[in-house]
């Protein structure tokens, strides 16, 4: 609870036109700073794509100083009805807090060479503000708090200016951009005004206090820097959005525009990237005499790097047509083409070759989730495990394939791990057993309907249908042979 002296009755003093004229410069500067602080907050919230913390720190700094400056004018105190006692509390508390948003602002805009120093400097005003405000609540230490704050301001401004000079002399300071030039000029000019004002306060110098004019100049410089950073970030984000859209269009162009049309074969393909660009990839190798090669792959990671590797995979896969009937050779060829091209990524892949005339299917995988086979003849869905080392990491890796009879009504499902690993709100994965169960219970559906139904079921499971974001890329290929009853 605040002490009684903070709740004194509102003052009822009056003012004259002479007071108004003499204090009008201070009042005008105060309202300019107040408007600048409010404008910075508005810019922060209206520019959602490029929100800069510098705007918030600048706003806090400007608003605090504006309030303190306005209440220094007796005309404002008279109109607002603030008592002398409450004015002294406001003035002291703002004085103690003012350094904190200023240093936070500098931490955001100065180079990394100065951030450690500023993190250390922030500790002193925070400790002083907490201690002095707590003491003031009990009516003690007011004069000492002002005095300690004056010395602290002088020390911090001095350290910052010395640090700037040292960095410049050693060639470690950032280049002289418009932003840095405005900040440095404002800091130097305001620093000189602050030093003079505090030296006057402690009795070293004498004369009127012009600190408000220096602060107005400094706020103009800070506002320019904050606004420049905000608009520059927004421009950068817009450029990135444009580049991502171009990357999305390029990636879309490397995916098949349509599934192959082969008699007695029903194919459905679904591709759901987590973001604008993704690392999932699938492609077909249509061959003569009712033969088909199908590849599905998953590049580790997301975004542009994974999409670039997927584009490389497209080119490498096109070169494997000569080996299409032999899945182990296709994967070996892809591995050879990708090895040495990247360090932090790898690729999992599964390749299926179907010969409808010979009624055989050959399958091989490289670190990829198992293929699913829903067979009418065998009465249910099962997983086909035939995997080896993933692609792009081990030049000497070898691969093997498995051959299966192709029977009427067989359904083969290839997918990436985003499907079975989709988790619900309890972090439970959808899992392979549920995928199999869905295939068995919906075996009568055609390929397109089954693909849509499975993805919808996974969306319900992971609560994406209620707005939860997708956590991984998803690719699903369903291949049916003679699904008629």
SVG drawing of the C-alpha trace seen along z (x, -y; Angstrom):
<svg xmlns="http://www.w3.org/2000/svg" viewBox="-17 -37 60 102">
<polyline fill="none" stroke="black" stroke-width="0.4" points="0.0,0.0 1.3,-3.5 2.2,-5.8 -0.3,-8.5 1.9,-11.3 1.4,-9.8 -2.4,-10.4 -2.4,-14.0 -5.2,-16.1 -5.0,-17.4 -3.4,-20.8 -5.6,-23.7 -2.9,-26.2 -3.4,-28.5 -1.1,-29.9 -0.6,-33.2 -0.1,-33.9 3.5,-34.8 4.0,-31.2 2.4,-29.8 4.7,-31.8 7.8,-31.0 7.0,-27.3 5.5,-26.8 8.8,-25.6 9.0,-22.8 5.4,-21.9 5.7,-21.8 8.8,-19.6 6.9,-17.4 3.9,-16.9 6.2,-16.2 7.9,-13.5 4.6,-12.2 3.3,-12.0 6.5,-10.3 6.2,-7.6 2.5,-6.9 3.4,-6.8 6.1,-4.2 3.7,-2.0 1.1,-2.3 3.7,-1.4 4.8,1.6 1.3,3.0 0.2,2.1 3.4,3.5 2.7,7.1 5.1,8.6 8.1,6.6 7.6,5.9 10.7,4.4 11.5,4.3 13.4,1.1 10.0,-0.6 8.8,0.5 12.0,-0.5 12.0,-3.8 8.4,-4.4 8.9,-3.7 12.0,-5.9 10.1,-8.8 6.9,-8.5 8.7,-8.4 10.8,-11.4 7.8,-13.3 5.7,-12.7 8.6,-13.8 9.3,-16.9 5.6,-17.9 5.2,-17.6 8.2,-19.9 6.0,-22.7 3.9,-24.2 1.2,-25.0 0.8,-21.3 0.8,-20.4 -1.9,-23.0 -4.1,-21.9 -3.7,-18.2 -4.3,-18.7 -1.2,-16.8 -0.1,-17.7 3.5,-18.7 4.0,-15.5 2.8,-13.2 4.8,-15.2 8.0,-14.5 7.2,-10.8 6.5,-10.7 9.7,-12.7 11.9,-10.4 10.5,-7.1 10.7,-8.1 14.2,-9.4 15.3,-6.1 13.6,-4.0 14.6,-6.2 18.0,-4.5 16.5,-1.0 14.5,-1.3 17.4,-3.5 19.9,-0.7 17.5,1.9 17.1,-0.1 20.9,-0.4 21.3,3.3 18.9,3.9 20.6,1.5 24.3,1.6 26.6,4.3 27.4,7.6 30.6,6.0 28.6,3.8 25.9,6.1 27.8,7.8 28.9,4.4 25.3,3.1 24.0,6.3 26.3,5.5 25.5,1.8 21.7,2.6 22.2,4.3 23.2,1.1 20.1,-1.0 17.8,1.9 19.2,2.5 19.2,-1.2 15.6,-1.6 14.3,1.3 16.2,0.3 15.5,-3.4 11.8,-3.1 11.3,-0.6 13.0,-3.0 11.0,-5.9 7.8,-4.1 8.8,-4.3 9.7,-8.0 13.5,-7.6 16.5,-8.1 15.0,-10.5 17.9,-12.9 20.4,-10.1 18.5,-8.3 18.7,-11.5 22.4,-11.9 23.3,-8.2 21.3,-8.3 23.1,-11.5 26.5,-9.8 25.3,-6.6 24.0,-8.4 27.3,-10.3 29.3,-7.0 27.1,-5.0 27.1,-7.7 30.9,-8.1 31.5,-4.3 29.3,-4.2 31.2,-7.1 34.6,-5.6 33.4,-2.2 32.4,-3.9 35.8,-5.6 37.7,-2.4 35.7,-0.4 36.2,-3.0 39.9,-3.2 40.3,0.6 38.2,0.9 35.6,3.1 32.6,0.8 29.9,1.3 30.3,-0.6 29.0,-4.2 25.6,-3.5 22.8,-6.1 21.4,-4.3 24.7,-4.1 25.5,-7.7 22.1,-9.0 22.5,-6.9 26.0,-8.0 25.3,-11.6 22.2,-11.6 24.1,-9.7 27.0,-12.1 24.9,-15.2 22.5,-14.0 25.4,-12.6 27.0,-16.1 23.6,-17.6 23.2,-14.9 26.7,-15.3 26.2,-19.1 22.8,-18.7 24.1,-16.2 27.3,-18.2 25.0,-21.2 22.9,-19.0 25.9,-17.9 27.3,-21.5 30.3,-21.2 28.8,-23.6 26.2,-26.4 23.6,-27.7 20.2,-26.8 19.3,-23.2 19.0,-22.6 18.8,-18.8 15.3,-18.8 16.5,-20.3 19.3,-17.7 16.8,-14.9 14.4,-16.2 17.3,-16.0 18.2,-12.5 14.7,-11.3 14.5,-12.4 17.6,-10.3 16.3,-7.3 13.0,-7.6 14.7,-7.6 16.7,-4.5 13.7,-2.6 11.5,-3.5 14.3,-2.8 14.8,0.7 11.1,1.4 10.6,0.5 13.9,2.2 12.8,5.4 9.4,5.2 11.0,4.8 13.3,7.7 10.4,9.9 8.4,8.9 11.5,9.8 11.8,13.2 8.0,13.8 8.5,13.1 11.5,15.4 9.6,18.2 6.8,17.9 9.2,18.2 10.8,21.2 7.3,22.7 6.5,22.3 9.8,23.9 9.3,26.8 5.7,27.3 7.1,27.4 9.4,30.4 6.5,32.5 4.5,34.5 1.6,32.4 -0.5,35.6 -0.3,39.2 0.5,41.7 -2.5,43.2 -1.9,46.9 -4.6,49.5 -5.6,51.5 -3.7,49.2 -5.3,46.6 -2.9,44.1 -3.6,41.3 -0.9,38.8 -1.2,36.3 1.4,33.8 0.9,31.6 4.0,29.4 4.3,28.1 5.4,24.7 5.7,22.9 8.5,25.2 9.3,28.6 11.7,31.6 9.2,34.3 9.4,35.4 7.8,38.0 8.0,38.8 7.2,41.5 9.1,43.2 6.5,44.3 8.0,47.1 7.0,49.2 5.0,52.4 2.9,51.5 5.8,50.9 6.1,48.1 8.7,46.8 7.6,44.8 9.8,42.9 8.9,41.2 11.6,39.4 12.0,37.3 14.8,34.8 15.7,34.1 14.8,30.7 12.3,28.2 12.2,25.1 14.4,23.9 17.5,26.1 15.4,29.2 13.6,28.0 16.9,27.5 18.0,31.0 14.6,32.3 15.3,30.5 18.6,32.2 16.8,35.5 14.5,34.8 17.5,34.5 19.2,37.5 16.1,39.7 15.6,38.8 19.0,40.2 18.1,43.6 15.6,44.6 18.0,47.2 17.9,49.0 14.2,48.6 13.4,52.4 16.0,52.8 15.2,50.8 18.5,51.5 20.3,50.0 18.1,46.9 18.8,46.2 22.5,46.9 22.5,44.4 20.7,41.8 23.1,42.3 26.1,41.8 24.6,38.7 23.9,37.1 26.9,38.1 29.3,35.2 26.7,32.6 25.6,31.6 26.8,32.2 23.9,31.6 21.1,33.4 20.3,36.8 17.5,38.4 15.2,41.3 13.6,42.9 11.5,45.8 11.3,47.0 8.6,49.4 8.8,51.0 5.6,52.6 5.5,54.8 1.8,55.4 2.4,57.9 4.8,60.0 2.6,59.4 5.5,58.6 6.4,55.8 10.0,55.0 10.6,52.8 13.7,51.2 14.1,48.5 16.8,46.4 16.0,45.6 12.4,45.0 9.2,46.1 8.0,49.5 5.6,49.8 2.1,50.9 0.4,53.7 -3.4,54.3 -4.0,57.6 -7.3,59.2 -5.7,62.5 -3.9,62.5 -6.8,60.9 -5.5,57.7 -2.8,55.0 0.8,55.6 4.0,53.7 6.9,54.5 10.3,54.0 13.2,53.8 15.4,50.9 19.1,50.0 21.2,46.9 19.7,43.5 20.9,41.5 23.6,38.9 25.9,39.9 27.6,43.2 29.3,43.5 29.9,47.3 26.3,48.1 24.7,51.0 21.0,51.7 18.8,54.8 15.2,55.3 12.4,57.7 10.1,59.1 6.4,59.7 3.7,61.2 1.2,58.6 -2.3,60.0 -5.7,58.5 -6.9,56.2 -3.5,55.4 -3.1,52.0 0.4,50.5 0.8,47.4 4.0,45.3 4.3,42.4 6.6,40.2 7.0,40.3 4.8,37.2 1.7,39.5 2.4,42.1 4.3,39.6 1.4,37.1 0.8,36.6 -2.4,35.5 -2.6,33.1 -1.3,35.9 1.8,36.4 0.5,39.8 1.5,40.7 -1.1,41.9 1.2,44.8 1.5,47.6 -1.1,49.9 -3.8,47.2 -2.7,46.7 -3.1,50.5 -6.5,50.5 -7.7,47.7 -6.6,49.5 -8.4,52.7 -11.6,51.0 -11.8,48.8 -10.5,51.3 -13.6,50.8 -12.7,47.1 -10.9,46.2 -7.4,44.8 -8.4,41.1 -11.1,41.5 -8.9,43.6 -6.0,41.1 -8.3,38.2 -9.9,40.3 -6.6,41.3 -5.3,37.7 -8.6,36.5 -8.4,39.1 -4.9,38.1 -6.0,34.4 -8.7,35.3 -6.3,37.3 -3.7,34.5 -6.5,31.9 -5.3,30.0 -8.9,29.7 -9.3,27.4 -6.4,25.1 -3.4,27.0 -0.4,26.5 1.0,29.4 4.3,30.5 5.8,32.3 5.6,32.6 3.2,35.3 3.3,37.2 1.0,40.2 0.9,42.4 -1.8,45.1 -1.3,47.6 -4.1,50.0 -4.2,52.8 -7.6,53.9 -9.6,52.8 -12.9,53.9 -14.8,56.5"/>
</svg>
